[in-house]
Amino acid sequence: MINKLDLKGNERAMAGKMVSTKKESCHGRIITALALSLVVAFLISCAVGRYAIPLPLLVKIFLSKIIGLKATWPETLETVLFSVRLPRILAAMMVGGSLALAGGTYQGLFKNPMVSPDILGASAGAGFGAALAILCSLNMVGIQIAAFVFGLAAVALTYLIGRAVGRGNNALLVLVLTGMVVSTLFSSFISMTKYVADPDNKLPAITFWLMGGLSTVGSKDVFKAFIPILIGAVPLFLLRWRLNALSFGEEEAKALGINTERIRLAVILCSTLLTASSVAIGGMVGWVGLVIPHFSRMIVGPNYKTLLPVSLLIGSSFLLVVDDVARSVFAMEIPLGILTSIIGAPFFVYLLMKGRRGWT
C-alpha cells in the first residue's frame, strides 16, 4: 500500500516537472520570438522615414562599420542614419522598454492592475522639472537633468510622507494615495508654469515637450539616459523571485525570509529611476506602462521570471512602431503622447473586458 502511494506521489511529481518544463520551453520560445520581432522592427525603423533607405543598402551600411566594407553610397545616407535616425530609434526602444518594465514592477508590488509608472509622482515631478527648465531657457541637457532631479524628488516626497503616515497593512494603500496627491501637486505646478510662460515662445515649447516626443534626441542624450536606465533595470531583473514573493503578500514574503521594507524601497527606487529617465529623454508618454504589462501578463502569466523580459521587449517594440508612425505617416509629426493615448485607451478597455474574470 505504501509503495503504491509512493509511486503515485512520484508520478505526480514527474507530471508537475514535465508541465513546468513545457511552460519554461514555451516561454523561452515566446521571448526568442519577441526578441527577433524587435530586431525586425529596428531594421524597418532604420529604413523608413522622409529619406527612405532600402533594406539591402541599410545592411551594407551597417556592415561597413563592422568589417570595413567600402562605401558606394552617398555620405548623406550615413548622416541621416547615424546622426538623426539611429539615436531616435534607440531612444524609443529605451523609453518604451523602461516604462513597460517599471509598470509591470509597480503593478506587482502594489498588487493593483491599475497602477502605472507615474503613480508615485515620478512623471508629474519630471514634467514640472522639464517645464521649469524650459521656462528658464536651459538647453536640452539642462531640461533632462531638471526632469530627472524633480522626478526623483517627487517620489522621495511620496515615500517620506507615506512612511510617516502609513503603518502595517495599510502602508501600501497610503503610499499609493500619497503618490496621487503628490502627482496632483506637481501637476498644479506644471499648470502654474504654463500660466506664467511667454505664450509666443516658452508656452508652445513646454506644451510640445509635455505631450512627449523624440524629435530632438541626439546620440549624447541616448548615452546619458542609458546609464541610469541600466542602473534601474539590472537590479529589477536580479530581484525577480523576490518580486514574485512580494506579489503574494507581506506575510508570505516575510515567511520566506525577505526584508520586505528594504526590497520594496529598492524596487521603488529602481522603477522611479526608469520612469524619470524615460520622461527626461522623451517627455510624458502615457499608457505604455499601464497597457503593456497587462498584455504581457496575458501572454506569459504573472511570474516575474518571464514577465519582466517580455514586458521589456514588447514595450520597446510598441513605442518603436508608434514613433515610426509619428515621424513617417503624417505630414506633420504627431507627439508620441497623443498616439499612445489613441492606441492605449481603447486597447486597455479591450484587455479589461477580456480579463473581467479577475487579475492574477
PyMOL commands that set and color helices and strands:
alter all, ss='L'
color gray80, all
select helices_A, chain A and resi 2-47+55-67+75-109+122-135+140-165+168-196+202-210+219-238+240-248+250-255+260-282+288-300+304-328+336-354
alter helices_A, ss='H'
color red, helices_A
deselect
rebuild
show_as cartoon
